[in-house]
């Protein structure tokens, strides 16, 4: 399953640079968010959206098997608190179920990550 972290931030470029620096420091493709394997990575094809002020950014979220979205949200919240200028964060993913006829039914899901800057 693919997970994404949708962010509203004051400066997407600064956040991307910080995440890439964290990944480089860890010698990995993902910036380590937690000790249990949760990571964040910028998709180079993803360009920040929005103008001056608040920008929208989508990052790829790595979640190991067995980690729930609730646990990931708590870990991401701690990681993002150390970054500045984060206004809002939401984890998004798509679950797939089979209907009675065997057709795949995609169900979009999301969970907001409460980030307070105190």
FIRO-462512 format. One line per field, with one value per atom (N, C-alpha, C): residue number from 1; residue in one letter; atom name; x, y, z. Coordinates in Angstrom, 1 decimal. Layout:
% residues N
k	[NUM_...]
r	[A_...]
a	[CA_...]
x	[X_...]
y	[Y_...]
z	[Z_...]
***
This chain:
% residues 118
k	[1_1_1_2_2_2_3_3_3_4_4_4_5_5_5_6_6_6_7_7_7_8_8_8_9_9_9_10_10_10_11_11_11_12_12_12_13_13_13_14_14_14_15_15_15_16_16_16_17_17_17_18_18_18_19_19_19_20_20_20_21_21_21_22_22_22_23_23_23_24_24_24_25_25_25_26_26_26_27_27_27_28_28_28_29_29_29_30_30_30_31_31_31_32_32_32_33_33_33_34_34_34_35_35_35_36_36_36_37_37_37_38_38_38_39_39_39_40_40_40_41_41_41_42_42_42_43_43_43_44_44_44_45_45_45_46_46_46_47_47_47_48_48_48_49_49_49_50_50_50_51_51_51_52_52_52_53_53_53_54_54_54_55_55_55_56_56_56_57_57_57_58_58_58_59_59_59_60_60_60_61_61_61_62_62_62_63_63_63_64_64_64_65_65_65_66_66_66_67_67_67_68_68_68_69_69_69_70_70_70_71_71_71_72_72_72_73_73_73_74_74_74_75_75_75_76_76_76_77_77_77_78_78_78_79_79_79_80_80_80_81_81_81_82_82_82_83_83_83_84_84_84_85_85_85_86_86_86_87_87_87_88_88_88_89_89_89_90_90_90_91_91_91_92_92_92_93_93_93_94_94_94_95_95_95_96_96_96_97_97_97_98_98_98_99_99_99_100_100_100_101_101_101_102_102_102_103_103_103_104_104_104_105_105_105_106_106_106_107_107_107_108_108_108_109_109_109_110_110_110_111_111_111_112_112_112_113_113_113_114_114_114_115_115_115_116_116_116_117_117_117_118_118_118]
r	[X_X_X_X_X_X_X_X_X_X_X_X_X_X_X_X_X_X_X_X_X_X_X_X_X_X_X_X_X_X_X_X_X_X_X_X_X_X_X_X_X_X_X_X_X_X_X_X_X_X_X_X_X_X_X_X_X_X_X_X_X_X_X_X_X_X_X_X_X_X_X_X_X_X_X_X_X_X_X_X_X_X_X_X_X_X_X_X_X_X_X_X_X_X_X_X_X_X_X_X_X_X_X_X_X_X_X_X_X_X_X_X_X_X_X_X_X_X_X_X_X_X_X_X_X_X_X_X_X_X_X_X_X_X_X_X_X_X_X_X_X_X_X_X_X_X_X_X_X_X_X_X_X_X_X_X_X_X_X_X_X_X_X_X_X_X_X_X_X_X_X_X_X_X_X_X_X_X_X_X_X_X_X_X_X_X_X_X_X_X_X_X_X_X_X_X_X_X_X_X_X_X_X_X_X_X_X_X_X_X_X_X_X_X_X_X_X_X_X_X_X_X_X_X_X_X_X_X_X_X_X_X_X_X_X_X_X_X_X_X_X_X_X_X_X_X_X_X_X_X_X_X_X_X_X_X_X_X_X_X_X_X_X_X_X_X_X_X_X_X_X_X_X_X_X_X_X_X_X_X_X_X_X_X_X_X_X_X_X_X_X_X_X_X_X_X_X_X_X_X_X_X_X_X_X_X_X_X_X_X_X_X_X_X_X_X_X_X_X_X_X_X_X_X_X_X_X_X_X_X_X_X_X_X_X_X_X_X_X_X_X_X_X_X_X_X_X_X_X_X_X_X_X_X]
a	[N_CA_C_N_CA_C_N_CA_C_N_CA_C_N_CA_C_N_CA_C_N_CA_C_N_CA_C_N_CA_C_N_CA_C_N_CA_C_N_CA_C_N_CA_C_N_CA_C_N_CA_C_N_CA_C_N_CA_C_N_CA_C_N_CA_C_N_CA_C_N_CA_C_N_CA_C_N_CA_C_N_CA_C_N_CA_C_N_CA_C_N_CA_C_N_CA_C_N_CA_C_N_CA_C_N_CA_C_N_CA_C_N_CA_C_N_CA_C_N_CA_C_N_CA_C_N_CA_C_N_CA_C_N_CA_C_N_CA_C_N_CA_C_N_CA_C_N_CA_C_N_CA_C_N_CA_C_N_CA_C_N_CA_C_N_CA_C_N_CA_C_N_CA_C_N_CA_C_N_CA_C_N_CA_C_N_CA_C_N_CA_C_N_CA_C_N_CA_C_N_CA_C_N_CA_C_N_CA_C_N_CA_C_N_CA_C_N_CA_C_N_CA_C_N_CA_C_N_CA_C_N_CA_C_N_CA_C_N_CA_C_N_CA_C_N_CA_C_N_CA_C_N_CA_C_N_CA_C_N_CA_C_N_CA_C_N_CA_C_N_CA_C_N_CA_C_N_CA_C_N_CA_C_N_CA_C_N_CA_C_N_CA_C_N_CA_C_N_CA_C_N_CA_C_N_CA_C_N_CA_C_N_CA_C_N_CA_C_N_CA_C_N_CA_C_N_CA_C_N_CA_C_N_CA_C_N_CA_C_N_CA_C_N_CA_C_N_CA_C_N_CA_C_N_CA_C_N_CA_C_N_CA_C_N_CA_C_N_CA_C_N_CA_C_N_CA_C_N_CA_C_N_CA_C_N_CA_C_N_CA_C_N_CA_C_N_CA_C_N_CA_C_N_CA_C_N_CA_C_N_CA_C]
x	[0.8_0.0_0.9_0.5_1.3_0.7_1.6_1.2_1.8_1.2_1.7_1.4_2.3_2.1_1.8_0.6_0.3_0.5_1.3_1.6_1.3_0.9_0.8_2.0_2.8_4.0_4.3_5.1_5.5_6.5_7.4_8.4_8.7_8.1_8.3_9.7_10.4_11.8_12.7_12.5_13.2_12.9_11.7_11.3_11.9_11.9_12.5_13.9_14.6_16.1_16.4_15.5_15.8_15.6_14.5_14.3_15.4_15.8_16.9_18.2_18.5_19.6_19.6_18.4_18.2_18.4_18.0_18.2_19.7_20.3_21.7_22.5_22.2_22.9_22.7_21.6_21.3_21.8_22.3_22.8_21.7_20.5_19.4_18.6_17.7_16.8_15.8_15.3_14.3_14.9_14.3_14.7_14.0_14.8_14.2_13.4_12.1_11.2_11.2_11.4_11.4_12.3_12.6_13.4_12.8_11.5_10.8_10.6_11.4_11.4_10.5_9.8_9.0_9.9_9.7_10.6_9.8_10.4_9.8_10.8_10.3_11.1_10.3_11.1_10.4_10.5_9.4_9.3_9.8_10.9_11.4_10.4_9.4_8.4_7.4_7.3_6.3_6.8_6.1_6.5_5.5_6.1_5.2_4.2_3.0_1.9_1.6_1.0_0.7_1.7_1.3_2.1_2.9_3.0_3.6_2.7_3.4_2.7_2.6_1.5_1.4_1.5_2.4_2.6_2.1_1.7_1.2_2.3_2.6_3.6_3.2_3.5_3.2_4.5_4.7_5.9_5.5_6.5_6.2_6.5_5.6_5.7_6.0_7.1_7.4_6.9_6.1_5.6_5.8_6.6_6.8_5.6_5.5_4.4_4.2_3.0_2.7_2.6_3.0_2.9_1.5_0.7_-0.6_-0.4_-1.5_-1.5_-1.5_-2.1_-2.1_-0.7_0.0_1.4_2.3_2.1_2.9_2.5_1.3_0.9_1.6_1.6_2.3_3.8_4.4_5.9_6.1_5.3_5.4_5.2_4.3_4.0_5.3_6.0_7.2_8.3_8.4_9.4_9.1_7.9_7.5_7.6_7.5_7.6_9.0_10.0_11.4_11.6_10.7_10.8_9.9_10.2_9.4_8.6_7.5_6.6_5.6_5.4_4.4_3.0_2.1_0.7_-0.2_-0.1_-1.1_-0.5_-0.8_-0.3_-1.3_-1.4_-2.4_-1.8_-2.0_-1.6_-2.7_-2.4_-3.4_-3.0_-3.9_-3.6_-4.9_-4.8_-6.0_-6.1_-7.2_-7.4_-8.2_-8.0_-8.7_-9.5_-10.8_-11.6_-12.2_-12.6_-13.3_-14.8_-15.6_-17.0_-17.5_-18.8_-19.3_-19.0_-18.8_-18.5_-17.0_-16.2_-14.7_-14.0_-14.8_-14.2_-13.5_-12.3_-11.6_-12.2_-12.5_-13.1_-12.1_-11.5_-10.6_-11.3_-10.8_-11.4_-10.4_-10.5_-9.5_-9.6_-8.5_-8.5_-7.6_-7.8_-6.9_-6.9_-5.8_-5.8_-5.0_-5.6_-4.9_-3.8_-2.7_-1.7_-1.7_-2.0_-2.1_-0.7_-0.3_1.0_0.8_1.2_1.2_2.6_2.8_4.1_4.6_4.0_4.3_5.6]
y	[-1.2_0.0_1.2_2.2_3.5_4.5_5.1_6.1_7.4_8.5_9.9_10.8_11.8_12.8_14.1_14.7_15.9_17.0_18.0_19.1_20.5_21.4_22.8_23.4_24.1_24.7_26.1_26.8_28.2_28.1_27.1_27.0_25.6_25.1_23.8_23.5_24.4_24.2_23.9_24.7_24.5_23.2_22.8_21.5_20.3_20.4_19.4_19.3_20.4_20.4_19.8_20.1_19.5_18.0_17.5_16.1_15.4_16.0_15.4_15.4_16.4_16.4_15.3_15.1_14.0_12.7_12.5_11.2_11.0_12.1_12.0_11.7_12.3_12.1_10.6_10.0_8.6_7.7_8.2_7.3_6.5_7.1_6.3_7.2_6.5_7.2_8.0_7.5_8.2_8.9_10.0_10.7_9.8_9.3_8.5_9.4_9.0_9.7_9.1_7.7_7.0_5.9_5.3_4.1_2.8_2.8_1.6_1.6_2.4_2.3_3.2_4.1_5.1_6.1_6.4_7.4_8.3_9.4_10.4_10.6_10.8_11.1_12.0_12.9_13.7_13.0_13.0_12.5_13.6_13.5_14.6_15.1_14.2_14.6_15.5_15.5_16.3_17.7_18.6_20.0_20.7_21.5_22.2_23.1_23.1_23.9_25.1_26.1_27.3_28.4_29.6_30.7_31.2_32.5_33.0_32.7_32.6_32.2_30.7_30.1_28.7_27.9_26.8_26.0_24.5_23.8_22.4_21.5_20.4_19.5_18.1_17.1_15.7_15.0_14.3_13.4_12.0_11.1_9.7_9.2_8.4_8.0_6.5_6.1_4.7_4.2_3.1_2.5_1.0_0.5_-0.9_-1.7_-2.9_-3.8_-3.9_-3.8_-4.0_-2.6_-1.5_-0.2_0.4_0.8_1.3_2.8_3.3_4.7_5.6_5.2_6.0_6.1_5.0_5.0_5.9_5.8_6.6_8.1_8.4_9.8_10.4_9.6_10.1_10.3_9.4_9.5_10.7_10.9_12.0_13.3_13.3_14.6_15.0_14.1_14.4_14.9_14.2_14.6_16.0_16.3_17.6_18.7_18.4_19.5_20.1_19.3_19.8_20.6_20.5_21.4_22.6_23.7_24.9_25.2_25.9_26.4_25.4_24.3_23.3_23.8_23.9_24.4_23.3_22.2_21.1_19.9_18.7_17.5_16.4_15.7_14.6_13.4_12.2_11.0_10.5_10.2_9.7_8.4_7.5_6.2_5.7_4.6_4.0_2.6_2.2_0.8_0.2_-1.1_-1.8_-2.9_-3.0_-4.1_-4.8_-6.0_-6.7_-6.7_-6.3_-6.4_-7.8_-8.0_-9.4_-10.0_-9.1_-9.6_-9.8_-9.5_-9.6_-8.4_-7.3_-6.1_-5.4_-4.8_-4.0_-2.7_-2.3_-1.1_-0.2_0.8_1.6_2.6_2.6_3.5_4.5_5.8_6.7_6.9_7.0_7.2_8.3_9.0_10.0_10.1_10.5_10.8_12.0_13.0_14.2_14.0_14.7_14.7_16.1_16.1_17.4_17.8_18.9_19.5_20.8_20.9_22.2_22.7_24.0_24.5_25.1_24.6_25.1_24.4]
z	[0.0_0.0_0.0_-0.8_-0.8_0.1_0.9_1.8_1.5_1.7_1.4_2.5_2.7_3.7_2.9_3.0_2.4_3.4_3.1_4.0_3.5_4.4_4.1_4.9_4.2_4.9_4.4_5.2_4.8_3.6_3.6_2.6_2.2_1.1_0.7_0.4_-0.2_-0.6_0.6_1.7_2.9_3.6_3.5_4.1_3.3_2.0_1.1_1.4_1.5_1.8_3.1_4.2_5.5_5.5_4.8_4.7_3.9_2.8_2.1_2.9_3.7_4.6_5.6_6.2_7.2_6.5_5.3_4.6_4.3_3.9_3.6_4.8_5.9_7.2_7.7_7.3_7.7_6.7_5.6_4.5_3.9_3.7_3.2_2.2_1.5_0.6_1.3_2.5_3.3_4.5_4.9_6.1_7.3_8.2_9.3_10.2_10.3_11.2_12.6_12.6_13.9_13.9_15.0_15.1_14.6_14.3_13.9_12.4_11.6_10.2_9.4_10.1_9.4_8.7_7.5_6.8_5.8_5.4_4.5_3.4_2.2_1.0_0.1_-0.5_-1.6_-2.9_-3.6_-5.0_-5.9_-6.6_-7.4_-8.5_-8.9_-9.8_-9.2_-7.8_-7.1_-7.0_-7.5_-7.3_-6.3_-5.4_-4.5_-5.2_-4.7_-5.3_-4.4_-4.9_-4.2_-4.4_-3.9_-4.2_-2.9_-2.8_-1.6_-0.4_0.7_1.9_2.1_2.0_2.2_0.9_1.0_-0.1_0.2_-0.8_-0.6_-1.1_-0.4_-0.8_-0.4_-1.2_-1.0_-0.9_0.2_0.4_0.4_0.0_0.1_1.5_2.1_3.4_3.4_4.1_4.2_5.6_5.5_6.8_6.7_7.6_7.6_8.0_7.5_7.8_9.3_9.8_11.2_11.9_11.3_11.9_11.4_12.4_12.1_11.7_11.1_10.7_12.0_13.0_14.3_14.8_14.8_15.3_14.4_13.1_12.2_12.4_12.6_12.8_14.0_15.1_16.3_16.1_15.4_15.1_14.1_13.1_12.2_12.9_13.8_14.6_15.3_16.0_16.7_15.7_14.6_13.6_13.1_12.7_12.1_13.1_14.4_15.4_15.4_15.0_14.9_13.7_12.8_11.6_11.8_11.1_11.3_10.1_10.4_9.3_8.8_9.5_9.1_9.6_8.7_9.1_9.3_8.5_8.5_7.9_8.3_7.8_7.8_6.7_6.6_5.9_6.5_5.8_4.9_3.7_2.7_2.2_1.9_1.3_0.7_-0.1_-0.7_-0.3_0.3_0.6_-0.6_-0.8_-1.9_-1.3_-1.7_-1.2_-2.5_-2.3_-3.4_-3.2_-4.2_-4.1_-4.4_-4.3_-4.5_-5.9_-6.9_-8.2_-8.5_-7.4_-7.6_-8.1_-8.2_-8.7_-7.6_-7.9_-6.9_-6.7_-5.4_-5.1_-4.3_-4.9_-4.1_-3.2_-2.0_-0.9_-0.4_-0.8_-0.3_1.2_1.9_3.3_3.7_4.8_5.3_6.8_7.4_8.8_9.0_9.7_9.9_11.0_10.9_11.9_12.6_13.8_14.6_14.9_14.3_14.6_15.2_16.5_17.1_17.2_17.1_17.0_18.4_19.5_20.8_21.3]
***
